Amino acid sequence: MKLVLEEEHHTVLREELACWDGYVSSALMAVESVRACARFGPARGRGR
């Protein structure tokens, strides 16, 4: 799993996800990527 944004506990999350199978991390990514990026709004992704 590639973490989109470096957050406070990203190292711990990366270590934990290394033990999970691919399906679970894909399901987590579907939820967490939207949550993490939503805080920064649409302009953040366009380099504004």
C-alpha positions in Angstrom: 0.0 0.0 0.0 1.3 3.4 -0.9 0.3 6.0 1.7 -0.9 9.2 0.0 0.0 11.7 2.7 2.6 11.4 5.5 0.6 11.6 8.7 1.5 11.3 12.4 1.3 7.5 12.6 2.2 6.5 9.0 5.2 4.4 10.0 3.1 2.3 12.5 0.3 1.9 9.9 2.8 0.8 7.2 4.3 -1.8 9.5 0.8 -3.1 10.5 -0.4 -3.3 6.9 2.7 -5.4 5.9 1.1 -8.3 7.8 -2.3 -8.0 6.1 -3.4 -9.6 2.8 -3.9 -7.5 -0.3 -7.7 -7.5 -0.2 -7.9 -6.0 3.3 -5.4 -3.2 2.5 -7.3 -2.5 -0.7 -10.5 -2.1 1.2 -8.8 0.2 3.7 -7.3 2.3 0.9 -10.8 2.8 -0.6 -11.9 4.5 2.7 -8.7 6.1 4.0 -7.5 7.8 0.8 -10.7 9.7 0.5 -10.7 10.6 4.2 -7.1 11.7 4.2 -7.2 13.8 1.0 -10.6 15.4 1.7 -9.0 17.5 4.5 -6.9 19.4 1.9 -9.7 20.1 -0.6 -9.7 19.8 -4.4 -7.1 22.6 -5.0 -4.4 20.7 -3.2 -4.3 18.0 -5.9 -3.9 20.6 -8.6 -0.8 22.3 -7.2 -2.6 25.5 -6.2 
